[in-house]
C-alpha cells in the first residue's frame, strides 16, 4: 500500500425523525491507496498499518469527493497585476479583439497569472480543472503552450479545451486547432456562438465535430445566443452528436438559449440532451432570465455541472474562484433546502459523485475509484454544501493537492 488515510468519516445513511432527514450517520474508516486508486476501505477498528506505507491521519474529518472546476480560463486572468476594471467595449468582437493586446501587456506572464487563479481555487476543494485556452491568429499557440507547461507542473488533474474565441470560421482557426490537437495535450475543442459570430453555424459546428472526431477529443462550446440563434445551435448540436456518434463527449457551456424552448419542443430537446449525454455547464449567472432551467434539466436526466468562469479578467472584475460559492448561489436560486437535496447538489461540482444516493444508501467511495477527495470538519455533505465548509486537505490520485496547514 502506498498510502493509508486513517480516521476519516464516511457517510453511511441519513439520520431521520419520521420521514424528515436531519443529518447523516458516519463510520470511522481507513482508506488504503495504491497507484492513485482506492485499494481498501476498512473500519478503523479493523485497520492494521502496512509496512512502508505513508500514513496521514484524517483527524476524524469527513471525506468527500474532490471538487471539479468545469469551466475556467487559466490564460485570461489578471490576478496578481495592478487593479484595472473592465474596459468599455461596444460589442463582443471589440471585447475579444482588445483583450489579447491587454493581456499581453500585463507585467506578469500567462503562467504566473494562471498560477494565481489556481492558488485562489485550491482552498475551495478543486482537484481538477477544465480550462479553455484561446487559440486564434492573435495568440497562435502561445497561450496553449504556456498553459500546457503550467498544468504539467501541477499535482491536480486537468482537461484543456482549444478555444477559438474569435470564431472558428471568422478567424480561420482550424489549422491552429489541428496543430494543437497534434500535441495530444488537448481533451476538447470549444468555440463560441457560431450562429452570430461565424454567421454560418451549420458549417462552423460541422467543422468543429469533424476536428473533434479526427483528433479523438470531445466538444465543449460556449453558447450565449438566445431565441432563434440559441435554439438553432442547440438543435444542430443534438443532430451532429447523433451523426458523429459522440454521445457522452459533448458539452454546452452557459446554454442560455435553453430558456427559450417551449411546449413539446422543450420536452423533446431536454430529453434528447439526456439521451445523448450532452452535458450542460453553468457559471450560475444571476442576470434575470439568463440561467438555464438547471433543476428541470436534471429532472430529465441531463448531466449538469458548475464552473467559476470569469475571475478578474477582461470580461469581469468579479469572481473569487470558489466553486463552493457558485454552488451556494445555485442552492439559493433554486431553493434547495432539504438534507437529501443539499446532499445531491454536491454532484454538480464533483461530476456526479455523492456519498449517499437519493434514498440514503452509501454509493461513494468504492474500491477502484480514483483517490480524488477532500477532508472537511463539516458534519455531513449537506452542511459542507450549505455552509461552504472549510477544506483542510485535498487529494488527486492519492497525491496531496492542497493543505491548509
LONUPA-653988 format. One record per residue: x, y, z of N, C-alpha, C in turn; residue in one letter. Coordinates in steps of 0.001 Angstrom, whole numbers, plus 500000, padded with zeros to 6 digits. Each point is the difference from the previous one (the first is absolute). Example, Ala and Ser with C-alpha at 12.3 -4.5 7.8 and 13.67 -1.06 7.14 Angstrom:
// residues 2
513190494310507800499110501190500000500900501200500000a;499650501050499280500820501190500060499230501090500730s;
//
This chain:
// residues 405
500842498802500000499158501198500000500880501251500000x;499690500951499131500785501237499945499649500939501147x;498700500108500293499524500991500961498788499473500749x;499968500252501296498789499791500799499512501352500498x;498742500285499728499339501178500554499097499491501109x;500386500252501241499304499402501142499083501009500695x;499103499451500810499097500834500813499239501020499161x;499365499519498935499123500862499211498568499503500142x;499078500936499987498583499666500143499358499850498622x;499361498847499791499234499766498779498518499969500336x;499202500717499226498555499979500204499440498645499568x;499115499444500821499440498675499715498490500013499808x;499303500982500566498538500084499842499528501323500589x;498723500309499776499413501202500589499542499737501426x;500056501032500830499352499995501313498599500562499827x;499011499348500592498613500400499753499188500107501287x;499057500919499947498904500059500961498731499838499184x;499429498804500027498891499714499101500504500006498566x;499388500816499155500423500100498602500989501134499756x;500291500763501063500866501175499848501452499640500271x;500879500282499036501435499766500172500649501255500564x;500830499833501019500624501154500641501518499897500084x;500567498940499476501444499816500047500362498659499399x;501241499571500229500423498696499490500769499229501057x;499895498676499919500853499121500784501348499897499293x;501056499913500784501332499836499419500721498852500691x;501001499478499319500817498913500547501467500386499910x;500732499810501096501427500292500024500733498940499184x;500764500451499018500486499103498950501452500293499655x;500666498991499452501334500158499415499910499700498508x;500651500828499205500000499858498544501421499674499549x;500170498855499349501297499618499456500102500386498535x;501120500599499620500168500525498641501243499400499363x;499827499480498794501098499441499221499905500495498569x;501106500456499458500035500440498599498888500985499671x;499715500902500933499032501056499754498549499592500125x;499744498754500372498623499521500132499743499465501404x;498724499981500370499613499444501288500120498484499926x;500838499427500849500252498557499988499279499270501124x;499795500689501127499307499375501137499188501046500746x;498868499568500534499173500824500881499645499128501190x;500536500335501166499777499146501174499618500849501209x;499138499478500885499712500712501244501286500191500801x;500128501130500673501208500257500784500222498924501052x;498923499405500506500129498959501021500702498755499465x;500047499856498663500626498822499394501297500338499279x;500373501272499992501147500421499201501316499582500624x;500938499569499127501365499711500410500947500690499028x;501020500639500530500943500730499150500752499057499077x;500278500472498777500777499232499029501454500431500074x;500885499058499859501426500302500035500375500922498846x;500651501107500317500491500912498979498998501009499497x;498747499894500419498972500923499509500056501324500760x;499769501093499285499829501302500636498640500027500691x;499933500619501168498737500103500730499673501473500224x;498811500396499603499500501347500266498766499867500875x;500019500651501146498876499956500934498952501028499581x;498803499519499693498912500889499598499344500731501148x;500383499689501230499545500714501196498473500044500106x;499376498879499623498540499852500115499210500991499143x;500614500506498949499287500890499093499221499200498955x;499038500668499400499158499397498976500758499924498679x;499903498850499341500605499821498686498931500184498929x;500254500899499056499072500275498905500743499956498664x;499294499787498892500663500046498690500642501363499758x;501150500015499349500628501265499637499149500751498993x;500078501319500028499183500821499109500674500154498635x;499168500158498981500489500089498627499596501339499405x;500987500795499659499770501288499341499742499725498521x;498740500098499587499611499611498645500125501126498973x;500243501225500456500094501085499012500830501146500556x;501239500073499559500846501141500360500856500369498797x;500699501112500125500895500490498945501332500356500665x;500882499028500118501274500243500668500866501006499255x;499725500197498711500825500918499211499511501441500033x;498826500257500577499390501326499904500078500844501274x;500232499370501137499912500736501258501053501107500088x;499610501096500654500928501107500264500454500001501465x;499722498915500714500368499923501411501497500225500186x;500323500765501026501394500295500296500514501266499353x;499190500596499118500404501242499336499229501174500603x;500462501222499781499313501166500574498540500079499563x;499168500512500887498559500097499763499665500828498769x;499184499422499135499391500730498888498605499422499797x;498955500820500029498661499484499715499884499618498525x;498897499371499655499759499612498610499935501250499122x;500737499979498898499985501143499084498740499967499136x;499493501159499591498780500024499177500220499304498656x;498941499342499514500021499384498670498591500042499443x;499871500390498756498679500182499394499390498699499514x;500824498935499897499496498738499470500873498853500471x;499501498778499799500777498803500308501305499992499217x;499937500351498734501197499999499159501026501009500514x;499539501195500349500929501003500533500620499520501305x;499202499322500822500516499492501270501149499025499774x;499794498986499160501076499016499881501164500488499140x;499772500961499129501115500517499204500912500919500810x;499455500618501038500841500822500883500573499181501154x;499395498850500275500417499198501154501436499508499881x;500365499415498866501325499392499876501120501029500165x;499948501161499335501041501011500245500062500438501464x;498835500098500653499987500390501411500678498940500866x;499699498736499744500616498929500782501502499928499747x;500391500150498745501426499914499664500810501140500613x;499333501109500325500702501156500572500136499921501518x;499385499010500627500042499900501459501409499668500486x;500347500421501228501361499789500499500304498565500418x;498971499155500124500218498599500351499739499112498789x;500706498883499942499853499065498886498679499238500097x;499644499314498924498800499161499998500083498967501115x;501153499358500134500154498965501028499858500581501401x;500559501168500234499904500616501328498561500358500335x;499283500544499027498603500360500245499122498760500131x;500294498976499196499271498741500123500219499361501357x;501239500055500489500299499445501320499243500755501087x;499858501300499836499251500790500985498544499557500062x;499414499669498857498622499511499993499913498622500642x;500944499137499693500043498679500634500076500144501516x;500901500862500464500178500192501440498741500543500659x;499199500740499255498743500523500526498953498895500131x;500021499044499078498973498958499971500298498815500918x;501265499647500176500339498790500750499442499972501424x;500024501092500758499459499932501364498511499681500067x;499304500083498874498568499702499965499716498581499521x;501040499165499897499779498577499763500206499501498593x;500366500859499046500188499551498618501206499071499891x;499811498852499359501104499068499744500146499705498509x;499115500570499189500023499829498548499532501297499359x;500686500422498946499668501245499305499774499721498516x;498853500432499473499808500048498552500162501453499576x;501061500258499237500294501373499585499891500144498491x;499245501005499580499979500412498604501234500866499755x;500597499852498818501214500747499669499837500618498618x;500171501308499905499850500700498726500975499473498953x;499448499668498849500815499636498839499396500683498784x;500711500972499486499591500728498801501251500706499470x;499934500611498841501209500624499441500673501010500925x;499240500690500852500617500992500891500875499349501066x;499664498775500380500776499306501034500888498914499419x;499659499520498786500637498784499479499872498913501088x;501100499320500348499952498993501068500706500481501266x;500255501313500106500742500525501157499289499692501307x;498706500268500053499251499796501232499885498510500305x;499760499220498972499893498546500163501304499420500532x;501118500394499426501296499482500450500265500376501453x;499661501236500370500240500452501375499154499211500998x;498733499777499672499128499298500943500322498512500055x;500385499393498888500396498589500065501236499834500881x;500923500946499922501165499965500888499574500167501451x;499075500920500249499552500273501365499347498774500626x;499054499389499309499275498878500611500880498766500132x;501015499875499148500908498858500105500792500028501298x;500117501180500595500763500166501242499141499807501245x;498702499726499829499063500004501120499624498584500444x;499612499838501276499569498680500475498541499682499704x;499216500991499570498578499767499754499762499507498570x;498770499601499706499639499571498659499595501177499137x;500076499823498686499622501097499109499444499466498689x;499123500804499409499479499786498655500106501333499273x;500585499996498820500214501240499268499085500050498782x;499339501153499841499056500217498906500597501009499024x;500132499616498751500501500905498962498877500951499622x;500212501295500252498906500969499976500239501080498945x;499445499840498789500110501051498980498984501108500265x;500298500830500985499033500986500478499631501030498933x;500876500232499057499738501012498978499166499450498842x;499508498777500176499188499358498969500819499004499211x;499575498741499985500749498971499280500145500357498526x;498899500396499364500040500382498586500494501428499834x;499488500884500844500310501429499879501495500263500094x;500691499273500879501435500245500201500880498973499283x;499364499096499245500780498988499275500877499187500950x;499417499506501074500782499374501064500152498488499850x;499379499390499000499990498534499909501402499405499945x;500904500608499240501350499443499882500752500081501325x;499760501070500764500618500109501326499435498953500949x;498698499744499904499382498956500816500639498649499678x;500175499709498721500616498728499604501427499896500529x;500722501107499957501377500006500504500031499710501497x;499074500600500741499933499751501443499557498572500291x;499054499495499230499548498615500185501143499011499806x;500902500308499089501110499097499692500938499800501188x;499966500922500974500850499850501187499483498920500938x;498725499635499859499405499008500888499694500516501388x;500069501317500198499826500572501337498621500603500237x;499156499990498988498651500571500135498980498893500212x;498933500333500741498913499059500251498723500368499264x;499859501278499637498770500498499380500320501098498993x;499049500201499083499980501190499152498806500842500426x;500210501305500094498920500897500386499591500908498859x;499455501118500375499524500983499036499027500919500701x;499457500952499253499064500934500617498997500491498961x;498742499900500340498888500588499239500200499945498479x;500039498808499421500271499906498557498932500646499123x;498782500109500515498922500605499210500271501483499763x;500334500726501055500195501448499875501436500380499647x;500966499205500436501400500379499788500512499527498641x;499813498725499703500437499484498699498970500254498907x;498766500251500408498892500294499084499746498871498996x;500428498812500379499707498779499238500135498854500991x;499005499904500881500138499091501132500094498539499569x;499354499641498908500038498599499574501398499601499539x;500636500837499190501369499702499564500966500055501173x;499825500981500866500877500141501163499904498775500905x;498791499582500305499822498849500881500476498712499344x;499686499813498724500464498785499317501529499946499994x;500639501122499744501464500031500024500521499648501389x;499346500518501026500398499694501376499883498510500279x;498892499398499615499811498562500223501006499183499194x;500273500416498777500980499274499182501389500064500628x;500381501180500486501298500138500663500064499154501264x;498912499988500761499967499224501240500111498510499714x;499269499543498993500058498577499658501398499616499515x;500573500831499160501346499727499489501036500005501121x;499835500908500959500966500123501086499700499143501207x;498897499234499947499603499116501103499827500774501310x;499301501125499905499719500820501182498506500308500043x;499559500585501111498615500403500144499784501438499559x;498787500491500266499617501372499637499388500678501214x;500400501234500258499405500818501066499867501419499452x;498783500355499594499739501248499280499364501050500894x;500559501234499989499336501140500634498777500378499164x;498836500076500611498807500412499263499194500990500835x;500127501288499629499242501059500663498764500406499202x;499963499660498724498928500457499105498621499621500528x;499042500895499769498624499793500429499076499875498797x;498748499694500311498923499918499013500401499079498835x;499720500410498764500221499111498853501458499562499887x;500938500920500242501420499653499886500383498914500996x;499555500147501243500319499005501014499312498675499747x;498709500059499671499239498767499770500559499216498812x;500286500711498912500514499328498805501349499341500273x;500854500677500755501318499449500311499874498746500846x;499143500032501008499817498838500872499453498817499208x;499010500241499160499421498898499219501015499415499018x;500834500856499420501025499496499083501057499201500751x;500336500407501216500956499229500799499425498637500354x;498721499942500298499350498717500260500082499115498759x;499686500571498848500011499228498756501404499477499684x;501009500858500150501366499601499684500556499004501014x;499590500107501246500428499020501002499540498606499595x;498771499906499499499506498719499478500800499565498771x;500142500905499041500658499656498736501430499518500216x;500723500656500906501404499667500217500206498982501127x;498891499463500531500084499010501088500875500499501150x;499727501232500431500793500599501067499222500106501307x;499125499029500231499250499982501248500963500006501193x;499723500874500972500827500078501191501276500802499834x;500228500553498807501243500718499735499781501474499671x;498761500475500176499659501369499611499436500760501196x;500421501244500152499485500871501062499656501360499408x;499006500641500591499652501376499645500161500849501252x;500907500952499945500192500912501124499085501213499849x;499436500415501096499078501148500108498599499633499513x;499822499715498723498731499460499476498787500824500412x;500124501322499922498882500872500380498755499723499153x;500206499590498753498885499780499092499078498869500391x;500397499172500956499099498940500462498740500581500625x;500081501239500467498814500669500552498939500262498937x;500384500001498739499129500495498935499220498907499276x;500178498751500418499173498924499456498693499931500777x;498930499675499312498683499943500634499258498738499578x;499018499622500819499073498937499651500666498673499694x;499498499317498975500496498677499635501449500049499541x;500365501085499304501385500108499547500950500030501195x;499622500689501055500825500059501213500219498596500558x;498925499225500110500106498634500518500908499150499120x;499819500116498685500788499196499066501484500353500075x;500299501290500067501398500433500055500647499569501311x;499318500200501114500577499633501293500210498490500081x;499065499223499469500159498546500018501144499563499092x;500150500675498865501107499676499092501351500290500653x;500087501105500736501241500307500719500347498881500974x;498982499488500691500222498905500946500393498721499274x;499255499653498959500246498744499287501380499965499359x;500454501139499497501299500075499333501129500370500956x;499656500158501281500987500342501038500772501266499632x;499258500993499497500584501317499755499956500776501310x;501156500353500520500103500630501311499759501505499899x;499430500553501063499776501444500091500849500542501148x;500779501037499709500900500587500994499608501457500210x;499779500380501258499543501355500310500904500656501031x;500184501304499853500709500784501021499008500683500944x;498747499612499943498919500487500876499865501520499935x;499714500529498811499796501452499879498724500436500708x;499986501228500489498817500495500716499244501059499210x;500447500317498795499228500922499162498629499390499734x;498935500768500148498644499445499859499796499257498681x;499431498796500101499653499223498824501164499371499270x;501178500019500601501199499521499300500354498560500340x;500010499658501266500426498665500403499086498950499378x;500550498934499439499156498943499439499148499345501091x;498940499305499617499130499325500975500666498723500516x;500988500163500851500877498892500371499281498879500742x;499083500332500896499272498943500706499080499247499049x;499361500714499100499138499343499014500828499072499115x;501154500445499580500878499159499190500381498726500744x;500313500135501285500364498826500788498841499025500132x;498780500512500010498835499116500103499870499106498770x;500570500422498878500022499179498786501195499043499982x;500933500193500938501204499185500024501193500630499321x;499923501311499717501128500701499380501102500203501040x;501243499721499620501141500240500880500294501493500038x;499945500583501191500216501433500194501229500206500881x;500815500979499651501220500301500749500111501505500227x;500846500366500962500230501406500327501485500324499848x;500290501186499462501370500484499915500054501471500364x;501173500471500387500138501399500430500005500973498827x;500589499618498870500165500860498832500825501236500368x;499510501190499710500808501221500119500434500283501436x;501293500205500185500541500452501280500998501117499708x;499576501229500205500808501196499744500753499904498672x;499256500188498922500595499964498673499445501145499153x;500155499925498707499541501082499125498490500046499849x;499316498980500510498554499900499853499265500345501284x;500663499818501124499374500276501294501067500313501037x;499702500983500853500902500318501110499688499150501223x;498953499191499923499527499228501142500612498604500001x;499532499169500939500423498612500074501015499766501090x;499714498988500848500916499683501098500601498606499881x;499735499307498887500592498683499796499449498921500907x;498811500195500539499426499032500934498850499238499360x;500225498722499717498902499147499551498943499870501084x;500429500090501253499040499929501106499030501177499957x;500506501176499687499145501184499906499038499871498829x;500481499509498871499125499791498843498899498990500332x;500367498930500692499006498995500370498980500580500967x;500452500805500953499071500631500943499033500929499272x;500483500686498967499117500859499206498929499159499307x;500393498842499476499032499077499394498946499585501027x;500438499663501206499068499580501052498979501088500284x;500461501244500007499109501122500304499019500257498857x;500507500010498770499138500277498845498914498950499854x;500364498735500217499056498909499778499378499467501288x;500165500738501104499341499691501277500244498560500438x;501260499594500018500377498658500439500168500028501515x;499217499185500723499963500144501458500115498694500776x;499476498913499500499938498776500798501368499333500103x;500153499162501030501243499249500182500337499201498739x;499000499334499443500230499171498820500400500839498793x;499276501092499766500284500821498820501334500731500121x;500329500453501195501305500629500212501120498992499758x;499797498779500461501001498952499792500212499731498519x;498905499834499262500113499695498573500609501157499215x;499819501227500485500534501170499296501520499974499901x;500666499290500913501459499910499910500430499460498643x;499182499136499405500342499402498715500193500995498880x;499470501215500157500170501036498979501448500460499879x;500794499771501041501406500421499973500955498823500198x;499490498764499820500848498809500160499826498997498868x;499446500433498876499688499070498909499004498939500444x;499092500387500871498931499104500420500328499106501172x;501211500048500509500364499152501141499427500593501284x;499222499186500729499372500411501255500060498802500945x;500348500185501285500119498853500901498735499156500131x;498829500644500084498736499284500159499112500240498790x;499249498960499602499050500214498917498731500657500542x;499019500203499136498794500727500397499239499304501117x;500182498684500113499305499234501037500834499819501258x;501214500549499998500846499916501181500931498812500029x;500080499238498913500927498870499949501399500498499640x;501000499420500647501380500416499727500407499571498587x;500588500930499240500423499682498630501412500481499671x;500614500719500910501370500486499806500652500110501361x;501302499673500102500908499518498954499922498487499836x;500604499511498915500075498571499744501430499623499642x;500363498773500316501309499492499591500095500080498478x;501119500512499520500200500184498568499797501426499540x;499318500820500821499820501413499660501342500727500017x;500122501014499161501157500884500091499993500675501369x;501174500114500604500109500550501359499986501524499955x;498845500551499626499798501447499879498980500417501048x;500446500681501042499069500355501064500540501148500832x;499166500457500916500388501073500904499572499648501418x;500628500651500950499654499861501412499420501307500507x;498941499894500796499336501180500553499470499684501392x;500020500973500915499407499778501321498476500027499991x;499364500247498852498536499996499927499459498653500463x;498808500015500591499403498777500521499453499104498900x;499615500586498873499371499234498928500132500769498688x;499684499332498906500046500653498687499117501233499964x;498787499877500534499051501119499958500569501230500699x;500653499806501139500594501147500695501148500590499183x;500833499149499430501112500486499181499495500858498853x;498926499547499356499439500708498854499336501304500430x;499147499918501009499205501166500404500836501067500698x;500980499567500781500789500934500790501372500290499391x;500229499495498787501290500207499323501146499599500930x;499976498717500368500887499486501031501487500162499705x;500760500114501053501454500132499934500606498734499395x;500967500173499112500742498884499412501382499973500640x;500301498927500723501294499936500674501077499362499132x;499576499097499115500968499308499153499260499414498803x;500670499931498856499393499356498837501039499142499293x;499503499012499264500859499016499343499527499772498569x;500961499754499105499690499541498647500860498776499727x;499348498889499704500680498726499783500976499696501133x;499543500285501216500767499668501187501103500973500362x;500210501021499183501023501009500273499343501235500597x;500605500558501038499450501199500626500085501165499018x;498853500617499748499909501155499109500032501299500794x;499333499970501151499909501201500837499976499580501458x;500665500769500839499938499802501443499952501360500674x;499043500163500902499846501272500701501038500173501093x;500731498967500309500995500075501077501212500818499572x;
//
